[in-house]
Amino acid sequence: MNLRPPGYEPGELPDCSTPRRGPDCSTLVTLIWMWDWAIWGTLIAVFLAGVAALALVVVRSRAAWRDIRYTGRDTVRRLDDLTVKVEATADRLEAAGDTAELQESVGRLRISLAKLAVLRDALDDVHLSVARVAAVLPRR
């Protein structure tokens, strides 16, 4: 006859069939620890992405500022070249002949040159204003 209660193995005492775990071995504690690492890792990645975006904004802003400065200088230089070429063309036209139509064209050309001079003066004023602003801004 079997004197053991049903469900127990030989040599096993009652209430000893379930394995016991300490608080440091539970699945819940392991999951919480993993979530802490995931949250910190995500925060670090977001911070690094923000720093990279800020660096990109600084680099692009400096490039845009440099382009604006060079554009003004280049525009003045090109306008000077255009003025020289137009005046040379006007002088050649005057030397070519003295017809009424030619004189009318030269007159229109002189008016255009006067307008160009006004535009150059306005551009010089803008260039001076930008130079004043640039003088206030800190450099490297």
Secondary structure in CASP SS format (residue, H / E / C, confidence):
PFRMAT SS
TARGET T0000
AUTHOR 0000-0000-0000
METHOD secondary structure of the structure
MODEL  1
M C 1.00
N C 1.00
L C 1.00
R C 1.00
P C 1.00
P C 1.00
G C 1.00
Y C 1.00
E C 1.00
P C 1.00
G C 1.00
E C 1.00
L C 1.00
P C 1.00
D C 1.00
C C 1.00
S C 1.00
T C 1.00
P C 1.00
R C 1.00
R C 1.00
G C 1.00
P H 1.00
D H 1.00
C H 1.00
S C 1.00
T H 1.00
L H 1.00
V H 1.00
T H 1.00
L H 1.00
I H 1.00
W H 1.00
M H 1.00
W H 1.00
D H 1.00
W H 1.00
A H 1.00
I H 1.00
W H 1.00
G H 1.00
T H 1.00
L H 1.00
I H 1.00
A H 1.00
V H 1.00
F H 1.00
L H 1.00
A H 1.00
G H 1.00
V H 1.00
A H 1.00
A H 1.00
L H 1.00
A H 1.00
L H 1.00
V H 1.00
V H 1.00
V H 1.00
R H 1.00
S H 1.00
R H 1.00
A H 1.00
A H 1.00
W H 1.00
R H 1.00
D H 1.00
I H 1.00
R H 1.00
Y H 1.00
T H 1.00
G H 1.00
R H 1.00
D H 1.00
T H 1.00
V H 1.00
R H 1.00
R H 1.00
L H 1.00
D H 1.00
D H 1.00
L H 1.00
T H 1.00
V H 1.00
K H 1.00
V H 1.00
E H 1.00
A H 1.00
T H 1.00
A H 1.00
D H 1.00
R H 1.00
L H 1.00
E H 1.00
A H 1.00
A H 1.00
G C 1.00
D C 1.00
T C 1.00
A H 1.00
E H 1.00
L H 1.00
Q H 1.00
E H 1.00
S H 1.00
V H 1.00
G H 1.00
R H 1.00
L H 1.00
R H 1.00
I H 1.00
S H 1.00
L H 1.00
A H 1.00
K H 1.00
L H 1.00
A H 1.00
V H 1.00
L H 1.00
R H 1.00
D H 1.00
A H 1.00
L H 1.00
D H 1.00
D H 1.00
V H 1.00
H H 1.00
L H 1.00
S H 1.00
V H 1.00
A H 1.00
R H 1.00
V H 1.00
A H 1.00
A H 1.00
V H 1.00
L C 1.00
P C 1.00
R C 1.00
R C 1.00
END
